[in-house]
Amino acid sequence: MRAVTTERHPRYRIELTSAALRDLKALPENVLRRVDRRILSLADNPWPRGSKKLKGEESLYRVRVGDYRIIYRVEEEVLLILVIRIRHRRDVYRGLS
């Protein structure tokens, strides 16, 4: 019998800015559940399939959840995901820089 070893990647801590928390509270209930699941999944994999690095930004990424976007920063040295913004795709990039 052969032993199976699995490498565990470190789990990231997730924090939300006050703006992201306000955005989260304003979401419709059905979207909130999906967004919440997606944010929690970032702790295990900060770069899931479909995530994109934002152009012109040092370490900002986005993931899609239907018509909504989650903008977040990955701080690898301290294993932190900082959620910056959660909004509808038409509004999420306004005033981001």
C-alpha positions in Angstrom: 0.0 0.0 0.0 1.3 3.4 -0.9 1.0 6.4 1.4 -0.7 9.4 -0.1 0.5 12.8 1.0 -1.2 16.0 0.3 0.5 19.4 0.5 -1.6 21.9 2.4 -1.2 25.4 1.2 -1.4 28.0 4.0 -4.9 29.4 4.6 -5.2 33.2 4.2 -7.0 35.4 6.6 -9.8 37.5 5.2 -10.5 41.1 6.1 -13.0 43.6 4.7 -12.5 47.4 4.5 -15.3 49.4 6.0 -16.4 50.3 2.4 -16.5 46.6 1.5 -18.5 45.9 4.6 -21.0 48.6 3.6 -21.2 47.1 0.1 -21.8 43.7 1.5 -24.7 44.8 3.7 -26.3 46.5 0.7 -26.5 43.4 -1.4 -29.7 41.6 -2.2 -30.1 38.4 0.0 -29.6 36.0 -2.9 -26.5 37.7 -4.1 -25.2 38.1 -0.6 -25.1 34.3 -0.1 -23.1 33.7 -3.3 -20.7 36.6 -2.6 -20.1 35.4 0.9 -19.3 31.8 -0.3 -16.9 33.3 -2.9 -15.1 35.5 -0.4 -14.6 32.6 2.0 -13.2 30.4 -0.7 -10.5 33.0 -1.3 -8.9 31.9 2.0 -7.9 28.6 0.4 -7.1 29.9 -3.0 -6.6 33.6 -3.5 -6.2 33.2 -7.3 -9.2 31.0 -8.3 -10.0 30.2 -11.9 -11.5 33.3 -13.4 -9.7 35.8 -11.2 -8.0 38.6 -13.0 -5.3 41.1 -11.9 -6.4 44.6 -12.4 -4.3 46.6 -14.9 -2.4 49.5 -13.5 -2.8 48.3 -9.9 0.0 46.8 -7.9 -1.7 43.8 -6.3 -5.5 44.2 -6.9 -7.5 41.3 -8.3 -11.2 40.8 -9.1 -13.5 37.8 -9.2 -16.9 37.7 -10.7 -20.1 36.6 -9.0 -22.8 37.0 -11.6 -23.1 40.7 -12.3 -21.2 41.6 -9.2 -17.4 42.0 -8.7 -15.3 41.5 -5.7 -12.1 43.6 -5.7 -9.4 42.4 -3.3 -5.7 42.7 -2.5 -3.5 39.7 -1.7 -0.8 40.3 0.8 1.3 37.2 0.6 3.9 38.0 3.2 1.3 38.1 5.9 -1.2 35.6 4.3 -4.0 38.2 4.1 -6.8 38.8 1.6 -8.1 42.4 2.0 -11.5 42.8 0.3 -11.7 46.4 -1.0 -15.0 46.6 -2.8 -18.1 44.5 -3.7 -20.4 46.1 -6.2 -22.3 45.7 -9.4 -20.1 45.5 -12.5 -21.2 48.9 -13.8 -20.1 50.7 -10.5 -17.2 48.7 -9.1 -14.3 50.4 -10.9 -15.5 54.0 -10.5 -13.1 55.9 -8.3 -11.0 52.9 -7.6 -7.5 54.4 -8.2 
